[in-house]
């Protein structure tokens, strides 16, 4: 269980860093393409680590 908490905290830190980068991009030079790229990276982290989307296609872990 300890590894799950560590992974969750690391993903939380990564999301916080990406949010900071997103803020800097939005304030400094508003580029929709860069903001979209950061949003996709954040969505991928949430989907992979918190929503466990990869288990949908696995043979043994699917519901």
ZITA-V467088 format. One record per backbone hydrogen bond with DSSP energy under -0.5 kcal/mol. CO is the residue of the C=O (numbers start at 0). NH is the residue of the N-H. If there is no record, write none. Layout:
CO:NH, CO:NH
//
This chain:
0:4, 1:5, 2:6, 3:7, 4:8, 5:9, 6:10, 7:11, 8:12, 9:13, 10:14, 11:15, 12:16, 13:17, 14:18, 15:19, 16:20, 17:21, 18:22, 19:23, 20:24, 21:25, 22:26, 23:27, 24:28, 28:30, 29:31, 30:34, 31:35, 32:36, 33:37, 34:38, 35:39, 36:40, 37:41, 38:42, 39:43, 40:44, 41:45, 42:46, 43:47, 44:48, 44:49, 45:49, 45:50, 46:52, 51:54, 52:55, 53:56, 54:57, 57:61
//
